[in-house]
Amino acid sequence: MFSAFFALCAIAIGFVAHAAGDDNRSLGGRTRQYLIDLIRLDTSNPPGNESKVATYLKQVADASGIPAELLGDDPKRLNLVARLKGNGKNKPLLLMAHSDVVPAERKQWSVDPFKAEIRDDFLYGRGALDTKSLLAAELAVMVEIKRRNIKLSRDLILLSEADEEAGSSGIQWLIKNGWPKIDAEFAFNEGGSVWESKNGTRVFLVQTAEKIPTRVVLTAKGPAGHGSLPRSDNAVLRLSRALVKLADADEPVRLTGVTRRYLRELSAFPEYDWLAQLLPRLESATTIQAAAGQIRTRDPELDAGLRTTFTPTMLNAGIKINSIPSTAEAQVDVRRLPSETSEEVLARFRQIVGDPAVEITLAPGAQLPATEASPRTTAAYRSLERAIGLVYPRQSAVVPFMSRGATDGSFLRSRGVGVYGVPIFLRENGESREHGNDERISTQNIENGAELLWQMVLETAGDN
């Protein structure tokens, strides 16, 4: 079964990997070709099938003389680990990016999401932003270092992990079964972003912390009955009231060190000059909630970094339109702050709902660990600052921030690895299409991002 699956992968993508690995293209051109190849390998999760990407990466690595191996316990969902040896002066640098993507609603796309079509200088496809673009750039950088025979002060490891979008089973398996293969001092990961201020400054957001996904299930119970007789204890109504109460509740605001610095540095830019007058009010217990409310009216994304958030995403109730069901269920995407526990969140939710007929529990499955922010004082963070200053010497700013999203990086942070979401791709037209329809990235953005990542890696791992 194992060999049969690999044979199919090789037939499907072998010619692509050979063409991508054996050429003299520029770093940007190679990154673009890798990204095109990766998008065309459908790794929608579920079901994943990430071995298609892992096999492709290994073929490129093999063609370039880079040692690489496929790891995992499911032949269809393997991870890739490749390594370039350094002189051992420092512990390794890990370049990581997940190989799976969220499903695409093909009818909502203007192009085939897995064709990797270029239109008006934009490359369209699922994973163009999240996060096959980063994976392509990391692979291209590693190949370029090998081609130029650049000396390294630390091993450089490429990790492509499976199942980041659903259960993080890939990174958890690697930590449990292959930790020495990915053990590193620092890791560069997804999560960073770049935007341009009105004053001409290019702002590089380095993700040093993450909110924690905490999946919650609300189950309302009530008597079953005929739909012709309205009842206030209808399970669907109980559930609806509970969801509205939680959605309307003002979650407590708690500033972390990263968020406090982030808001302060943002207030220096013209887009956020209105923040300056609110910052002192965020430091007072009597005014913090009101100040955060004002921030919410101006910028909901900033507000989401100040508190735990609650977003209903899935509903399930009933089997027939004229029958009142005895249960109704909602699944909720909760993103909690690292400074509070899941038990604290559940207790607060139960108090807000105030209905013993509505059960509030954690969804089945492993929870991501809560971790401290990666420090700004490390050699890796300083290397990021230097690299950005070299590539963009005029009007650039580097700002650490806590992401409202989550990545596999939290599992590595919990093992003492300094993980940084690297800001290499510009947020184009002020929008973000991760997980959205017509996900895309400009060809110029691909090239610029690859060049910046190249400089970041050399500043961190080069033997200067």
Secondary structure, 3 states (H helix, E strand, C coil): CHHHHHHHHHHHHHHHHHHHHCCCCCHHHHHHHHHHHHHCCCCECCCCCCHHHHHHHHHHHHHCCCCEEEECCCCCCCEEEEEECCCCCCCCEEEEEECCECCCCHHHCCCCCCCCCEECCEEECCCCCCCHHHHHHHHHHHHHHHHHCCCECCCEEEEEECCCCCCCHHHHHHHHHCHHHHCCCEEEECCCEEEECCCCCEEEEEEEEECEEEEEEEEEECCCEECCCCCCCCHHHHHHHHHHHHHHCCCCECCCHHHHHHHHHHCCCHHHHHHCCCHHHHCCCCCHHHHHHHHHHHCHHHHHCCECEEEEEEEEECCCCCEECCEEEEEEEEEECCCCCHHHHHHHHHHHHCCCCEEEEECCCCCCCCCCCCCCCCHHHHHHHHHHHHHCCCCEEEEEEEECCCCCHHHHHCCCCEEEECCCCECHHHCCCCCCCCCEEEHHHHHHHHHHHHHHHHHHHECC
